[in-house]
Amino acid sequence: MVLFYLLYLLAVALLGLSGLWPKLVPKPQPVRVETLAEASFHPPTPEPISLNQASLEELMTLPGIGPVLAQRIVEGRPYARVEDLLRVKGIGPATLERLRPYVRP
């Protein structure tokens, strides 16, 4: 009698599993992706920072300027032109061109 109940429970479990099988193991379906417009983001150009009035923290927000280089810029004040940054050790022509849109004398 116990064997009969075990077989009955096994049959019910197998029937339940067969009913759930498509949900447990779904067939892979092709995915269609549509793009309506290409996403692009252009951050606004920040207001140029004055080399003669900027704090160390403001100078360190500039690209490629760390704490040591910001300290050297502060020590080399005053600047009459942006090109005067070439006097600062650690700033070369490439760095100057990268900084030019972000700074003013």
N, C-alpha and C positions, 0 to 999 in steps of 0.2 A: 504494500500500500504506500509506503514511504517512497519507494522507487517511482511509483506512478505520479505522485505529487512533484517529485524532483524533475521528472521528464516533462510534466505539464508546465512547470515554472521555466524550464529551459526552452520549451517551445514558445511560450509567451515572450520571453526575453528575446529570442531570435526574431520573432515577428515584429516586435517593437524596434529592434535594431535595424531590421530591413526597411521599416517605414522611415526611420531617421537617417538611413545611409546617405541619401542625396544631400541632406543638410550637413552631415558630418564631413563628407568628402565631395565638395562641389566640383563640377567640371570647370576647367579654366575657360573663360570666355574672352573673346577679343575686346580690347578696350579702345574706345574712340576718344581722342583728345582734340578739342577745338580751341583755338586761340582767336579771340576777336581782335585784339590789338596787342602790339608788342609793348611790354611794360618798360618804361625808361624813367629814370630819376636823375635829375641834375640838381645837386644841392646849390642853394644860392651862394653867390660869391660873397664872402664876408667883407665887412668894411675894413680897409687897410689899417694896420696898427702903426702908430707913430713910434719910430725907433728911439726917439729922444724922450718919450713920455711913458712908454709901456713898462709895466711891472715885469718881474721875472716870470710870474705865472702866465701872463699874457704872451710873453715871448716863447714860453715852452709849448704853447698850443700850436705854434707854427710847424709846418711839416719839416722834419729833419732837425729840429732844434731841441736839444736836451738841456739839462740843468747847467752843465759846464759851458756849453756854447752860449746859452742865455746870459750867464754871468759875464762871459767875455764881451758880449754885445753891450751890456750895461756899463762895463768898465771902459769901453772905447767911446763913450758919448762925449761930445755931441757929434751928430752926423749932419752934414749939409746936403748930401745926396745919398741915394740908396747905394750907389756904387762904392761909397766909403766903407761898406761892409767888407770889402775885399781886404781891408787892413786887419780885420779880425782873424786870428789864427783859427783855422778849421773851416773857414768859408772860402770856397773857391768859386770859379765862374759858373759851374753847374749848379751849385747850391744857391748862388745869387740869382740865377735865372728862375729857379724853382720858387724862391722867396719873393721875387719882384711883385707879383700881383697882390701879395698879402701885406706888404710894408710900404711906408712912406717915411720921409725924413722927419 
